[in-house]
Amino acid sequence: MKILVTGGAGFIGSHLIKKLIQQRHEVVAIDNLNAYYSPTLKKDRLNRFLDPKKFSFIKLDICDQAAVDKLFSQQEFQVIIHLAAMPGVRYSMNNPKIYEKINVQGSLNIFQAGVEQKIKKIIYASSSSVYSGNRKFPLAEADHIQEPLSFYGATKRALELMANIYAHNYPIETIGLRYFTVYGPWGRPDLAYYQFVKKIIQGKPIDIHNQGQMSRSFTYIDDAIQGTMAVLQNQFSLGKNHLYNVGSEREVKLLDFIFLIQDLIGKEAHKNFINIQPGEAQRTKADNSKLKKLGWQSQVDLKQGMGEFIKWFRRYYEL
Ligand SMILES: NC(=O)c1ccc[n+]([C@@H]2O[C@H](COP(=O)([O-])OP(=O)(O)OC[C@H]3O[C@@H](n4cnc5c(N)ncnc54)[C@H](O)[C@@H]3O)[C@@H](O)[C@H]2O)c1
């Protein structure tokens, strides 16, 4: 298939492109390489992690309606995998407008162009952050979404609701993937696991939010990609509009996570205990039974996955 991947220079996007190329799909990737975190890391994913000869890359901002329309007038896609977004809970609390602009308006440009080109399937990234106001665990797709606590979560929920409207009014299938804290090599520097590893190696203090009373479903990148591929490869219609949790069912306590990283690095962290930050969920725990029905199974445990990440981190930064 000819597949458009938005956010192709991103963490999940670049790993997904690798898998799609392996499976002989034709990939067109777009990304604006913005500076929310290091554009060098984004370019390195495209040029060092991936083989740039094996896919097309176009530097393009999804908020630029004319550029999106031009792309769709020049190329025909069978599927869109829409990952481009402003990610990150904490940054969204002080910068809500950029989240609305990219995650809502930018996404609408992509969905609208897809509908006009009569594309059959759009798979898009949502987030476990939509559940941040929910109190029943594990978090399941059928649960009523209480109020998300962050602007980031709210824009992802808005995207889900808009995808729903497209699916009900046009001959298009929209599938939202609620990723749960995805980590691994070539990962995102704004996320806590990346900062913990960096600071412990450098001997700098780490901030431990909510005095350590937090827990997460961590998802290794290969498992997240397998989940994305399970949805892509499913030959049967999944229905008009579908949501899938992509996350491990294992809930890991923050302090246990830090002990694991200390063990893997062989160095103790200087711990700075602070309060919970605005927008943060205290707990995530995925119910992944729906994705399992498509044959998906989480394969990589946290120790192995963090070991892979730390190996990559030391190599990449020559530490
Ligand atoms: N990594 C996680 O733990 C996680 C968890 C839940 C949801 N998600 C979602 O999955 C998707 C991918 O996440 P990621 O971790 O790979 O993030 P990422 O930031 O590494 O990737 C997103 C990419 O989108 C690009 N982008 C942003 N704005 C754009 C614009 N206006 N035009 C074109 N490109 C633009 C960025 O430059 C970046 O390369 C995002 O939608 C994110 O919200 C990620």
The ligand as a Tripos MOL2 file, in Angstrom:
@<TRIPOS>MOLECULE
LIG
   44    48     1     0     0
SMALL
NO_CHARGES

@<TRIPOS>ATOM
      1 N1          5.3050    8.5390   22.9560 N.am      1 LIG1
      2 C1          4.2710    8.3970   23.7570 C.2       1 LIG1
      3 O1          4.4160    7.9490   24.9010 O.2       1 LIG1
      4 C2          2.8640    8.7490   23.3010 C.ar      1 LIG1
      5 C3          1.8130    8.4440   24.1900 C.ar      1 LIG1
      6 C4          0.5160    8.7720   23.7980 C.ar      1 LIG1
      7 C5          0.2710    9.3500   22.5640 C.ar      1 LIG1
      8 N2          1.3230    9.6440   21.7360 N.ar      1 LIG1
      9 C6          0.9870   10.2740   20.4500 C.3       1 LIG1
     10 O2          1.5980    9.5490   19.4110 O.3       1 LIG1
     11 C7          2.0250   10.4230   18.3670 C.3       1 LIG1
     12 C8          3.5050   10.2610   18.1270 C.3       1 LIG1
     13 O3          4.1690   10.5350   19.3520 O.3       1 LIG1
     14 P1          5.7430   10.5740   19.4750 P.3       1 LIG1
     15 O4          6.0810   10.1400   20.8510 O.co2     1 LIG1
     16 O5          6.3490    9.8980   18.3140 O.co2     1 LIG1
     17 O6          5.9760   12.1460   19.4090 O.3       1 LIG1
     18 P2          7.0480   12.9770   18.5430 P.3       1 LIG1
     19 O7          6.9760   14.3780   19.0370 O.co2     1 LIG1
     20 O8          8.3580   12.3040   18.5990 O.co2     1 LIG1
     21 O9          6.4580   12.8880   17.0760 O.3       1 LIG1
     22 C9          5.5310   13.7940   16.5570 C.3       1 LIG1
     23 C10         6.1160   14.4090   15.3010 C.3       1 LIG1
     24 O10         5.1420   15.3000   14.7590 O.3       1 LIG1
     25 C11         5.8260   16.3940   14.2230 C.3       1 LIG1
     26 N3          4.9380   17.5470   14.1420 N.ar      1 LIG1
     27 C12         4.4580   18.3040   15.1600 C.ar      1 LIG1
     28 N4          3.7190   19.3020   14.6940 N.ar      1 LIG1
     29 C13         3.6790   19.1830   13.3460 C.ar      1 LIG1
     30 C14         3.0990   19.9330   12.3130 C.ar      1 LIG1
     31 N5          2.3850   21.0280   12.5630 N.pl3     1 LIG1
     32 N6          3.2680   19.5310   11.0300 N.ar      1 LIG1
     33 C15         4.0010   18.4210   10.7580 C.ar      1 LIG1
     34 N7          4.6060   17.6900   11.7000 N.ar      1 LIG1
     35 C16         4.4610   18.0590   12.9890 C.ar      1 LIG1
     36 C17         6.9880   16.6450   15.1730 C.3       1 LIG1
     37 O11         8.0460   17.3780   14.5680 O.3       1 LIG1
     38 C18         7.3840   15.2310   15.5720 C.3       1 LIG1
     39 O12         8.4600   14.7580   14.7880 O.3       1 LIG1
     40 C19         1.6340   11.8250   18.8200 C.3       1 LIG1
     41 O13         0.3770   12.1360   18.2380 O.3       1 LIG1
     42 C20         1.5090   11.6880   20.3220 C.3       1 LIG1
     43 O14         0.6250   12.6560   20.8520 O.3       1 LIG1
     44 C21         2.5950    9.3540   22.0840 C.ar      1 LIG1
@<TRIPOS>BOND
     1     1     2 1
     2     2     3 2
     3     2     4 1
     4     4     5 ar
     5     4    44 ar
     6     5     6 ar
     7     6     7 ar
     8     7     8 ar
     9     8     9 1
    10     8    44 ar
    11     9    10 1
    12     9    42 1
    13    10    11 1
    14    11    12 1
    15    11    40 1
    16    12    13 1
    17    13    14 1
    18    14    15 2
    19    14    16 1
    20    14    17 1
    21    17    18 1
    22    18    19 2
    23    18    20 1
    24    18    21 1
    25    21    22 1
    26    22    23 1
    27    23    24 1
    28    23    38 1
    29    24    25 1
    30    25    26 1
    31    25    36 1
    32    26    27 ar
    33    26    35 ar
    34    27    28 ar
    35    28    29 ar
    36    29    30 ar
    37    29    35 ar
    38    30    31 1
    39    30    32 ar
    40    32    33 ar
    41    33    34 ar
    42    34    35 ar
    43    36    37 1
    44    36    38 1
    45    38    39 1
    46    40    41 1
    47    40    42 1
    48    42    43 1
@<TRIPOS>SUBSTRUCTURE
     1 LIG1         1 GROUP 0 **** ****
